[in-house]
Amino acid sequence: MRETGSAALDPMPTRCASALRLALWVEHGLEPLARAHLGAQITRIHHFGSFSCRPIRTSTGDGRAMSAHATGDALDISGITLSDGRRLMLRDTWSSPQTAAFWQAARASACTWFPTVLSPDYNALHADHFHLARGRWRACR
């Protein structure tokens, strides 16, 4: 996957179902929210990738179960670049008065397309990204 909607992204090998959910979220959630809250188009989506053969990470160390990343069923989105040149990385702008409403709405809209959405509000391990995953576990935090 190299782009979705009007937004480019670095190549991200992932499962087709995850790529489709990402494309739907970007088109029906993220892009309209950026126009409404930030007054600009998204030109790039920044990410930490999808596939990573590893166990679930917890605040106390690695868990026993494998992460949804091990099967390409999870994506980690770290920020966006806008048409006006602003680069909004979650780590730096999650709580900013200028962008907090956008990020909160973006998280809520991601929950429409992904059963599991973990954000900087969830825990320190997610302070710099949205973890978007398909699967059985449902969470919108």
Backbone hydrogen bonds in HBPLUS format (Angstrom, degrees):
<---DONOR---> <-ACCEPTOR-->    atom                        ^
c    i                          cat <-CA-CA->   ^        H-A-AA   ^      H-
h    n   atom  resd res      DA  || num        DHA   H-A  angle D-A-AA Bond
n    s   type  num  typ     dist DA aas  dist angle  dist       angle   num
A0012-MET N   A0001-MET O   3.14 MM  11  5.38 139.2  2.31 136.9 148.7     1
A0009-LEU N   A0002-ARG O   2.89 MM   7  5.20 152.8  1.96 141.4 134.0     2
A0004-THR N   A0007-ALA O   2.87 MM   3  5.43 159.4  1.91 159.0 166.0     3
A0007-ALA N   A0004-THR O   2.98 MM   3  5.43 150.2  2.07 139.4 137.7     4
A0008-ALA N   A0043-THR O   2.91 MM  35  6.07 171.7  1.92 130.4 127.6     5
A0045-ILE N   A0008-ALA O   2.83 MM  37  6.26 153.0  1.91 164.6 173.5     6
A0015-ARG N   A0072-GLY O   3.38 MM  57  5.36 168.4  2.39 132.3 130.5     7
A0018-SER N   A0015-ARG O   3.13 MM   3  5.29 121.4  2.49  99.5 113.7     8
A0019-ALA N   A0015-ARG O   2.96 MM   4  6.28 158.9  2.01 155.2 161.6     9
A0020-LEU N   A0016-CYS O   2.88 MM   4  6.11 157.5  1.93 154.3 160.2    10
A0021-ARG N   A0017-ALA O   3.09 MM   4  6.27 160.4  2.13 140.7 145.7    11
A0022-LEU N   A0018-SER O   2.95 MM   4  6.18 156.5  2.01 147.2 153.9    12
A0023-ALA N   A0019-ALA O   2.94 MM   4  6.19 163.2  1.97 149.6 154.0    13
A0024-LEU N   A0020-LEU O   2.94 MM   4  6.20 159.1  1.98 153.2 158.8    14
A0025-TRP N   A0021-ARG O   2.91 MM   4  6.11 161.3  1.95 150.3 155.4    15
A0026-VAL N   A0022-LEU O   2.89 MM   4  6.10 167.8  1.90 158.6 161.7    16
A0027-GLU N   A0023-ALA O   2.99 MM   4  6.11 169.7  2.00 149.4 152.5    17
A0028-HIS N   A0024-LEU O   2.87 MM   4  5.81 166.0  1.89 150.9 155.6    18
A0029-GLY N   A0025-TRP O   2.74 MM   4  5.00 136.6  1.93 137.3 144.6    19
A0030-LEU N   A0025-TRP O   2.88 MM   5  6.17 149.8  1.97 140.8 150.2    20
A0031-GLU N   A0026-VAL O   2.84 MM   5  5.64 168.8  1.86 152.9 155.1    21
A0033-LEU N   A0029-GLY O   3.05 MM   4  6.08 154.5  2.11 151.2 159.2    22
A0034-ALA N   A0030-LEU O   2.92 MM   4  6.13 151.6  2.00 150.6 158.3    23
A0035-ARG N   A0031-GLU O   3.12 MM   4  6.40 160.2  2.16 153.4 157.9    24
A0036-ALA N   A0032-PRO O   2.98 MM   4  6.17 162.1  2.01 146.7 151.9    25
A0037-HIS N   A0033-LEU O   2.79 MM   4  5.78 171.1  1.80 154.3 157.2    26
A0038-LEU N   A0034-ALA O   2.83 MM   4  5.06 145.0  1.95 128.0 139.2    27
A0039-GLY N   A0035-ARG O   3.14 MM   4  4.46 134.1  2.36 107.1 115.1    28
A0083-SER N   A0041-GLN O   2.76 MM  42  5.19 144.0  1.88 148.3 153.7    29
A0043-THR N   A0081-THR O   2.82 MM  38  5.69 163.8  1.85 148.2 153.7    30
A0044-ARG N   A0081-THR O   3.35 MM  37  5.00 154.3  2.43 134.9 132.2    31
A0081-THR N   A0044-ARG O   2.86 MM  37  5.00 151.0  1.95 142.1 143.4    32
A0046-HIS N   A0079-GLY O   2.80 MM  33  4.94 171.7  1.80 135.0 137.1    33
A0078-SER N   A0046-HIS O   2.83 MM  32  5.34 147.3  1.94 120.9 130.3    34
A0048-PHE N   A0076-ASP O   2.77 MM  28  5.27 158.2  1.82 150.6 156.8    35
A0076-ASP N   A0049-GLY O   3.11 MM  27  5.83 149.4  2.21 161.4 170.7    36
A0052-SER N   A0069-HIS O   2.98 MM  17  5.12 152.7  2.06 114.4 117.0    37
A0054-ARG N   A0052-SER O   2.84 MM   2  5.77 108.7  2.35 119.2 102.7    38
A0067-SER N   A0054-ARG O   2.98 MM  13  6.03 174.2  1.99 145.3 147.2    39
A0056-ILE N   A0065-ALA O   2.91 MM   9  6.05 162.2  1.95 156.6 155.8    40
A0063-GLY N   A0056-ILE O   2.65 MM   7  5.18 171.8  1.66 167.7 168.5    41
A0058-THR N   A0061-GLY O   2.79 MM   3  5.12 147.4  1.89 135.2 146.3    42
A0061-GLY N   A0058-THR O   3.08 MM   3  5.12 168.3  2.10 109.2 112.3    43
A0070-ALA N   A0067-SER O   2.96 MM   3  5.44 150.8  2.05 110.6 118.6    44
A0071-THR N   A0068-ALA O   3.31 MM   3  5.70 155.8  2.37 107.0 113.2    45
A0073-ASP N   A0068-ALA O   2.94 MM   5  5.07 147.8  2.04 163.3 153.0    46
A0072-GLY N   A0069-HIS O   3.19 MM   3  4.91 161.1  2.23  98.9 104.7    47
A0134-ARG N   A0073-ASP O   2.82 MM  61  5.38 160.7  1.86 161.5 168.2    48
A0075-LEU N   A0132-LEU O   2.76 MM  57  5.17 151.7  1.84 147.5 157.3    49
A0132-LEU N   A0075-LEU O   2.84 MM  57  5.17 172.8  1.85 161.7 164.2    50
A0077-ILE N   A0130-PHE O   2.91 MM  53  5.10 150.9  1.99 149.3 151.8    51
A0130-PHE N   A0077-ILE O   2.79 MM  53  5.10 157.1  1.84 146.2 152.4    52
A0090-LEU N   A0078-SER O   2.90 MM  12  5.71 165.0  1.92 146.2 151.4    53
A0080-ILE N   A0088-LEU O   2.91 MM   8  5.33 153.6  1.98 138.8 145.3    54
A0088-LEU N   A0080-ILE O   2.76 MM   8  5.33 151.5  1.84 160.7 169.5    55
A0082-LEU N   A0086-ARG O   2.78 MM   4  5.29 161.8  1.81 158.4 164.8    56
A0085-GLY N   A0082-LEU O   2.89 MM   3  5.38 158.4  1.94 120.5 123.3    57
A0092-ASP N   A0089-MET O   3.00 MM   3  5.55 128.7  2.27 113.6 125.8    58
A0093-THR N   A0089-MET O   2.94 MM   4  5.98 146.4  2.06 156.6 166.8    59
A0094-TRP N   A0090-LEU O   3.04 MM   4  5.03 143.5  2.18 145.8 140.7    60
A0096-SER N   A0093-THR O   3.27 MM   3  4.94 153.4  2.35  96.8 104.6    61
A0099-THR N   A0096-SER O   3.05 MM   3  5.38 144.6  2.18 109.6 119.5    62
A0100-ALA N   A0096-SER O   2.78 MM   4  5.39 147.1  1.88 171.6 168.9    63
A0103-TRP N   A0099-THR O   3.00 MM   4  6.31 167.6  2.02 163.5 166.0    64
A0104-GLN N   A0100-ALA O   2.91 MM   4  6.08 163.1  1.94 155.1 159.8    65
A0105-ALA N   A0101-ALA O   3.01 MM   4  6.12 161.5  2.05 145.1 150.2    66
A0106-ALA N   A0102-PHE O   2.78 MM   4  6.00 151.3  1.86 151.5 161.0    67
A0107-ARG N   A0103-TRP O   2.90 MM   4  6.13 158.5  1.94 149.5 154.2    68
A0108-ALA N   A0104-GLN O   3.05 MM   4  6.33 165.6  2.07 148.1 151.8    69
A0109-SER N   A0105-ALA O   2.89 MM   4  6.11 157.3  1.94 148.2 154.4    70
A0110-ALA N   A0106-ALA O   2.97 MM   4  6.17 146.3  2.09 145.0 154.0    71
A0110-ALA N   A0107-ARG O   3.13 MM   3  5.13 121.4  2.49  95.4 110.2    72
A0111-CYS N   A0107-ARG O   3.29 MM   4  6.63 139.5  2.46 145.5 155.3    73
A0111-CYS N   A0108-ALA O   3.21 MM   3  5.35 132.7  2.45  97.4 109.3    74
A0112-THR N   A0109-SER O   3.08 MM   3  5.45 156.1  2.14 108.0 115.4    75
A0113-TRP N   A0110-ALA O   2.99 MM   3  5.47 138.1  2.17 109.7 120.1    76
A0114-PHE N   A0110-ALA O   2.90 MM   4  6.03 150.2  1.99 158.3 168.1    77
A0139-ALA N   A0115-PRO O   2.99 MM  24  6.44 157.0  2.05 143.9 147.6    78
A0116-THR N   A0133-ALA O   3.15 MM  17  5.02 163.2  2.18 154.8 151.2    79
A0133-ALA N   A0116-THR O   2.86 MM  17  5.02 160.8  1.89 150.5 153.3    80
A0117-VAL N   A0139-ALA O   2.79 MM  22  5.94 157.4  1.84 147.2 155.1    81
A0141-ARG N   A0117-VAL O   2.92 MM  24  6.19 160.1  1.96 172.5 168.1    82
A0118-LEU N   A0131-HIS O   2.94 MM  13  4.99 156.9  1.99 139.1 146.8    83
A0131-HIS N   A0118-LEU O   2.82 MM  13  4.99 163.5  1.84 148.5 154.1    84
A0122-TYR N   A0119-SER O   2.85 MM   3  5.43 156.5  1.91 120.1 127.6    85
A0126-HIS N   A0123-ASN O   3.03 MM   3  5.65 157.4  2.08 116.7 123.6    86
A0127-ALA N   A0124-ALA O   3.24 MM   3  4.98 162.2  2.27 109.5 107.5    87
A0129-HIS N   A0126-HIS O   3.44 MM   3  5.45 174.4  2.44 107.2 108.8    88
